Amino acid sequence: MAEKVESSSASAVAVGGKKETKVKEELESAVKTILVEDDYATDKTVEAIRILTRLTELKLKNPSSLGLDDTFLSEAFKCPISGQIMGDPVVLASGQTYDRPYIENWLKQGNLTCFLSKQVLSHSFLTPNSLVRELITRWCEASGLPVPKPRQDVAGEFVTERIQILFNTLLENMSSSLFEQKVAAKELRRLTQISPSNRVVFCELPGAISRLLSPLYESKVESHPDLQENLITTLLNISSHELNKRKVAENPVVIPLLIESMRYGTIETRKNAAAALFALSTLDSNKVIIGKSGAPGALLEVLHGGHPLVMKEAASAITSLCTTHEIRTQLIHMDLAKVIMHKIYDSILVEELLGILVQISTHPIAAFQLREVRTVHCLIGVIRDSNCCLTKENCAVILSTVCKGTRSLLKELWVIEGQEKTLAELADTGTEVAKQMATDLITSISATFPASRGD
């Protein structure tokens, strides 16, 4: 009986040996193609890995034949990025194996190359490396070590440490040559754009904001428009994260540089500087800082005569700042209402600016300013021509606030309404608020000019 078992085992070994020989021949052919051809296709590498996998599987049937010591295996099973034994090994297009979450983070950061070989990747698909996973499992069990579990999230210490090191290096280059500053600024803009977590990591570095902006406050901001644009855009990126807003606004160099950058530089720079002020203003405690910095006046200046793209961002910032009584009053005394009406006359940012007018029209000075310009004629025209229900409603609210008790404006409304019936139509078709405002205005007209009743 023993002889039959031995004979059977010998036969199995013989069969296994033949299979192994055949696989080796396939491997030799694949490797020759890779070694001979300079421009071999990536799939040739993948094919070689597949053949190696089959060869290893044959060897696994007889583990003692692997001939690999523990030191070699422990290094071979480590992810090149994390330096830890892989829990979920996957093959990249380059043929290199990594632990899934670490290589996924590498790719999510916008990298288009293999971490080890720096080869440009033809695709970013990740293929599970079942063989390596099996080898790791067997090695861990034989060594009495716990089998590593797949890691679902590595937004932890290792990845954070890597990005911190990268950010520090780039910030150090802000004190180097102009060329190095420009290269670093472009990369900082990209890194803070692609990942919210990067924005948090950046602001946690000591002195990061001051180091970032040092090239701008050490010389005229407009000296190098491309450098200025990348630095201001990076500042916008980090300001958009809630955890960073206070720290950014409280840095004494930030607001002055944003104000200056709204006036000088590329259109993109000016637009992003205004957008950064808006992002920072969404935190109530920052409104006080911005209000005392001179920024409201600078924003109004941009709204009065800036590029349309910049004006749009400035309008958003002013809308946010006007929720604070002190800043709202400050802007009203700077003739905000008149500036807005002139823009609405020119059909510029009508919907956005009407929202600001609703906020400020109840203030006596703003209402007085609106009575001095052709507000009635303009807003009735907007109601007539607009298809937006909110726009019509805002016009009605402003007209109701400004015209009530003012005979001259009510008379102007009376004349226009007698010709066009705009308010009457709004009272029938508008939103509930618009209907109420239109009805109130019609009632005021009738009470002020009794002859209009029944018209």
Order of alpha helices (4+ residues) and beta strands (2+ residues): alpha-alpha-alpha-beta-beta-alpha-beta-alpha-alpha-alpha-alpha-alpha-alpha-alpha-alpha-alpha-alpha-alpha-alpha-alpha-alpha-alpha-alpha-alpha-alpha-alpha-alpha-alpha
